[in-house]
Amino acid sequence: MTTNPIAWHDRLFWFALAGYTFTLPISHTIAVRYGAFALLIVATVSLCLRDRQLPALPLKGAWAVYAGIALISCINAVSPMQSLREVRVEILNCLLVFSVSVTWARQRDLLEPFACVATASNLILVAIGLGVAGFGKSLPELMQLPDLVRAGLNANYLLTMAALVCYLGWTQLLKGRHALSAGIFLLLIADVLSMFVSLNRQALVALAMGLLCAAGLLLQHRFTWKRFAVAVAVVLILTGLVFVQILHRAENVENIDSIAQTTVSRDVRWKLWKFSIEKIVEHPLTGGGFGRAVFDKLYPDFMPDDPMLWHAHNMVLNKGIQMGFPGIAAFLLLWIALLRAFAAHLGDPANRSAIAIVGITTLATVFMKNMTDDFFVRDMALWFWLLTGILLGSLQRLAVREDHSVKAQ
């Protein structure tokens, strides 16, 4: 009995993708992740050999510029070998997972099944996180929780998931699966509660920014007062949650003014960002080499009493510390190229426009979140490129299919 090679490719791919999707947000699962990643590569190579095609890689120019400047930065790096390792982990691995996801999404109707797998993983992790952590824990208590529990409270993961979960709920509603759609939107509420429990203030702000981005695109497509009212109501709820969260985190405060000073004007990041900008200006064309930890190696005496300040706490400024202004430009070029790729489909038929809005909303949310910290590394960067690759590949597949349909008529 012979095995169908197409079915074999698909089984291997989905087995690896499910394992990769579930373990990616969980810390200290690197062995499982790398195993799943290797299986994804094997499945993709087999698929390309069968079809006699090269793997897909959109945005080649932007990727090449970014990778090239990162490699050049290693020449004068404070630790060249470490920077080279960071290039492999942060650029090569992300490029590979992006290529794999685009390649499969171009060939298969991948988006909705992937959204189901990702949403199921989200449900399991959030249920464990909220069920064990509960409400009212302090930051030190949250940090002591097991990795599996903290994965469901990982605001960066939940933010990257948000638009995809919304899309799945919308597609199920259109198919008349009202109970399933309602359950998915209840999961979204649980995700917001997890962000609240995590005490990550910027997460809720970034979520509100993503919501405003999505609402603006939806209202531009078709304005209704109902859509407008829902968007305003959700933003107000998120604003209230942020305020309650600030009250919970603030200690020894007497009034609103002192809370504002504690949480905004006295935030040590203002000093950190000012220092980072000054150092980038001092070395505008070069930096300390690729990698987030370069800041700590270059400036170990910057506020050594605060161990949290080992990088610039802003992903764009971190690129400047690592690679100077060329690095900032190359990094932003990659984001702009991805944004343009999604924006090109905004005027397309409804389903493609919806996918484009999911992509743009995800970009806006993740970018906003990483303006006050830098979690766009390792697992969260891989998760971002996996998701955006599937979205972009799906758009390209639908565009080709609709173009063939038009020609056939």
C-alpha positions in Angstrom: 0.0 0.0 0.0 1.5 3.3 -1.1 1.2 6.5 0.9 -0.2 9.6 -0.7 2.7 12.1 -0.7 0.4 15.1 -0.5 -1.4 13.7 2.6 1.9 12.8 4.1 3.2 16.4 3.7 0.0 17.7 5.2 0.0 15.4 8.1 3.6 16.2 9.0 3.0 19.9 8.5 -0.1 20.1 10.7 1.5 17.9 13.4 4.5 20.2 13.6 2.5 23.4 13.3 0.1 22.4 16.1 3.0 21.6 18.4 4.9 24.7 17.5 1.9 26.9 17.9 1.1 25.6 21.4 4.7 25.6 22.8 5.9 28.8 21.3 4.5 31.1 24.1 5.7 28.7 26.9 9.1 29.5 28.3 11.8 26.7 28.5 10.3 24.6 25.7 13.0 25.3 23.3 13.8 21.6 22.6 10.2 20.9 21.6 10.0 24.1 19.6 13.2 23.3 17.7 12.0 19.8 17.0 8.6 21.1 15.6 10.5 23.8 13.7 12.7 21.2 12.1 9.7 19.2 11.1 8.1 22.3 9.5 11.3 22.8 7.4 11.3 19.1 6.4 7.6 19.3 5.3 8.2 22.5 3.4 11.3 21.2 1.6 9.4 18.0 0.6 6.5 20.1 -0.6 8.7 22.3 -2.7 10.6 19.3 -4.2 7.3 17.6 -5.1 6.0 20.8 -6.8 9.5 21.7 -8.2 9.2 25.2 -6.8 11.3 27.4 -4.6 10.0 28.4 -1.1 8.1 31.7 -1.2 9.8 34.7 0.3 7.9 38.0 0.0 9.7 41.3 1.0 13.0 39.9 -0.2 14.6 43.3 -0.6 13.6 44.5 2.9 14.8 41.3 4.5 18.1 41.5 2.6 18.8 45.1 3.7 17.9 44.3 7.3 20.1 41.1 7.4 22.9 42.8 5.6 23.2 45.7 8.0 22.9 43.3 10.9 25.8 41.3 9.6 27.9 44.4 9.0 27.2 45.5 12.6 29.0 42.3 13.8 32.3 43.5 12.4 32.8 46.1 15.1 30.5 44.5 17.7 31.4 44.4 21.3 31.0 40.7 21.1 31.1 39.6 17.4 30.3 35.9 18.0 27.4 36.6 20.2 26.0 39.1 17.7 26.4 36.5 14.9 24.4 34.1 17.0 21.8 36.7 17.5 21.6 37.3 13.8 20.9 33.6 13.4 18.3 33.4 16.1 16.5 36.8 15.5 16.8 37.1 11.7 17.5 33.7 10.0 15.0 31.8 12.1 12.3 34.5 11.7 12.9 34.6 7.9 12.6 30.8 7.7 9.4 30.6 9.7 8.0 33.5 7.6 9.0 31.7 4.4 7.5 28.4 5.6 4.2 30.0 6.5 3.9 31.9 3.3 4.8 28.9 1.2 2.1 26.7 2.8 -0.6 29.5 2.9 -0.1 30.0 -0.9 -0.7 26.3 -1.5 -3.4 25.5 1.0 -6.5 27.1 2.5 -4.6 27.5 5.7 -5.8 30.6 7.5 -9.1 29.4 9.1 -7.7 26.0 10.2 -4.6 27.7 11.6 -6.8 30.2 13.4 -8.7 27.3 14.9 -5.5 25.6 16.1 -4.1 28.9 17.5 -7.4 29.8 19.2 -7.6 26.4 20.8 -4.1 26.8 22.1 -5.1 30.3 23.3 -8.1 28.9 25.2 -6.0 26.2 26.9 -3.3 28.6 28.0 -5.6 31.3 29.2 -7.8 28.9 31.1 -4.7 27.6 32.9 -3.4 31.1 33.5 -6.5 32.6 34.9 -7.5 29.4 36.7 -4.3 29.2 38.6 -3.3 32.9 38.9 -6.7 34.3 39.7 -6.9 38.0 40.3 -5.1 40.4 42.6 -1.6 39.0 42.5 1.4 41.3 42.7 4.2 41.4 40.1 6.6 39.4 42.2 3.9 36.7 42.8 3.2 36.6 39.1 6.9 36.1 38.3 7.0 33.1 40.6 4.2 31.2 38.7 5.2 28.2 36.6 6.0 28.7 32.9 2.8 27.1 31.7 0.7 29.3 33.9 2.5 32.5 32.9 2.1 31.7 29.2 -1.6 32.3 29.5 -0.9 35.7 31.1 1.7 36.7 28.4 0.3 40.0 27.2 2.6 40.0 24.2 1.3 36.7 23.0 -2.3 37.6 23.7 -1.9 40.9 21.8 -0.5 39.2 18.7 -3.4 36.7 18.9 -6.2 39.3 19.3 -7.0 40.2 15.7 -6.8 36.6 14.5 -9.3 35.5 17.2 -11.6 38.3 16.1 -11.3 37.2 12.5 -12.2 33.6 13.4 -15.2 34.8 15.5 -16.4 36.9 12.5 -16.0 34.0 10.0 -18.0 31.7 12.2 -20.7 34.3 12.6 -21.0 34.6 8.9 -21.4 30.9 8.6 -24.3 31.0 11.0 -22.4 29.2 13.9 -23.7 31.7 16.4 -22.8 29.6 19.5 -19.3 29.0 18.4 -18.9 32.7 17.5 -20.1 33.8 20.9 -17.7 31.4 22.6 -14.8 32.8 20.6 -15.7 36.4 21.6 -16.0 35.2 25.2 -12.4 34.0 24.8 -11.5 37.5 23.7 -12.9 38.8 26.9 -10.9 36.3 28.8 -7.8 37.4 26.9 -8.4 41.0 28.0 -8.8 39.8 31.6 -5.5 38.0 31.3 -3.8 41.1 30.1 -5.3 42.9 33.1 -4.2 40.3 35.5 -0.6 40.4 34.1 -0.4 44.1 35.3 1.2 45.1 32.0 -0.3 48.5 31.5 1.0 49.0 28.0 -0.7 45.9 26.8 -4.2 47.4 27.3 -3.0 50.7 25.7 -1.6 48.8 22.7 -4.9 46.8 22.5 -6.9 50.0 22.4 -4.5 51.3 19.6 -5.1 48.2 17.6 -8.8 48.5 18.1 -8.8 52.1 16.9 -6.8 51.0 13.8 -9.2 48.2 13.0 -12.2 50.4 13.7 -10.9 53.1 11.4 -10.4 50.7 8.5 -13.8 49.1 9.0 -15.6 52.4 9.3 -13.8 53.7 6.2 -15.0 50.6 4.4 -18.6 51.0 5.6 -19.6 53.4 8.3 -22.4 52.6 10.7 -23.2 54.2 14.0 -23.4 50.7 15.6 -19.8 49.9 14.6 -18.7 53.4 15.9 -20.6 53.0 19.2 -19.1 49.5 19.8 -15.5 50.8 19.1 -16.0 53.8 21.5 -17.5 51.6 24.2 -14.6 49.0 24.1 -12.0 51.8 24.1 -13.7 53.3 27.2 -13.7 49.9 28.9 -10.0 49.4 28.2 -9.3 52.9 29.5 -11.1 52.1 32.7 -9.2 48.8 33.1 -5.9 50.7 32.6 -6.8 53.1 35.4 -7.8 50.3 37.7 -4.6 48.5 36.9 -2.5 51.6 37.7 -4.3 51.9 41.0 -3.5 48.3 41.8 0.2 48.7 40.9 0.8 52.0 42.5 2.1 51.9 46.1 2.1 54.6 48.8 0.1 57.1 46.7 -2.2 59.7 48.2 -4.1 61.2 45.3 -4.5 61.3 41.5 -1.5 63.7 41.0 0.9 61.4 42.9 -0.4 58.4 40.9 0.2 60.2 37.7 3.7 61.2 38.8 4.5 57.7 39.9 3.3 56.0 36.7 4.3 58.6 34.1 6.5 61.6 34.9 8.7 59.6 37.2 9.0 56.6 35.0 12.7 55.7 34.7 12.2 55.0 31.0 12.3 58.7 30.1 15.8 58.8 31.4 16.7 55.6 29.7 15.3 56.7 26.3 17.1 60.1 26.6 20.3 58.3 27.3 19.8 55.8 24.4 19.1 58.6 21.9 22.2 60.4 23.0 24.3 57.3 22.5 22.8 56.6 19.0 23.6 60.2 18.0 27.2 59.8 19.2 27.6 56.8 16.9 25.1 57.4 14.1 26.5 54.9 11.6 27.6 52.0 13.8 26.5 50.4 17.0 27.6 47.7 19.4 26.5 44.8 17.3 23.3 43.0 16.7 21.4 41.7 19.8 19.2 43.2 22.5 21.8 42.5 25.2 24.4 44.8 23.5 23.1 47.8 25.5 24.2 46.1 28.8 27.6 45.3 27.5 28.2 48.8 26.2 26.8 50.7 29.2 27.0 48.5 32.3 27.2 51.6 34.5 23.9 53.0 33.4 21.8 52.7 36.6 23.4 49.4 37.7 21.0 49.5 40.8 18.1 48.7 38.5 18.7 45.2 36.8 15.6 45.7 34.6 17.4 48.4 32.6 19.7 46.2 30.5 18.3 47.4 27.2 16.6 50.5 25.8 13.0 49.2 26.5 12.0 50.3 23.0 12.5 48.0 20.0 13.4 50.9 17.6 15.9 52.5 19.9 17.4 49.0 20.6 18.1 48.7 16.8 19.8 52.1 16.9 22.0 51.0 19.8 22.9 47.9 17.9 23.3 49.2 14.3 23.0 53.0 14.4 20.6 54.9 12.2 21.1 52.5 9.3 19.8 49.7 11.5 16.8 51.7 12.5 16.0 52.5 8.8 16.4 48.9 7.8 14.2 47.6 10.6 11.5 50.2 9.8 11.8 49.4 6.1 10.9 45.8 6.8 7.8 46.8 8.8 6.7 49.4 6.1 7.1 46.7 3.4 4.9 44.3 5.3 2.4 47.1 5.9 2.3 48.0 2.2 1.8 44.4 1.3 -1.3 44.2 3.5 -2.6 47.6 2.6 -2.5 46.7 -1.1 -5.5 44.4 -0.5 -7.7 46.8 1.4 -9.9 47.6 -1.6 -10.2 43.9 -2.6 -13.3 41.7 -2.1 -14.7 41.4 1.5 -12.7 38.4 2.7 -9.4 39.7 1.4 -10.0 43.1 2.9 -10.8 41.5 6.2 -7.6 39.5 6.2 -5.7 42.7 5.3 -7.3 44.5 8.3 -6.2 41.6 10.5 -2.7 42.0 9.3 -2.5 45.8 9.7 -4.2 45.6 13.1 -1.6 43.1 14.3 1.2 45.3 13.0 -0.2 48.3 14.8 -0.8 46.5 18.1 2.6 44.8 18.2 4.5 47.9 17.2 2.7 50.0 19.8 3.3 47.4 22.5 7.1 47.4 21.8 7.5 51.2 22.1 7.8 51.0 25.9 9.7 47.7 26.0 11.2 45.2 23.6 9.6 41.8 23.5 10.0 41.6 19.7 12.6 38.9 20.1 12.8 35.1 20.2 9.4 33.4 20.7 7.3 36.6 20.2 9.1 37.6 17.0 8.7 34.1 15.6 5.0 34.1 16.5 4.6 37.4 14.7 6.3 36.3 11.5 4.5 32.9 11.6 1.1 34.7 11.8 1.8 37.5 9.3 3.3 35.0 6.8 0.1 32.9 6.9 -2.0 36.1 6.4 0.1 37.3 3.5 0.3 33.9 1.8 -3.5 33.6 2.2 -4.0 36.9 0.5 -1.8 35.9 -2.4 -3.5 32.6 -2.8 -7.0 34.2 -2.8 -5.8 36.9 -5.3 -4.5 34.3 -7.7 -7.7 32.2 -7.4 -10.0 35.1 -8.0 -7.8 36.3 -10.9 -8.2 32.8 -12.5 -11.9 32.9 -11.9 -12.2 36.2 -13.6 -10.2 35.0 -16.6 -12.3 31.8 -16.8 -15.5 33.9 -17.2 
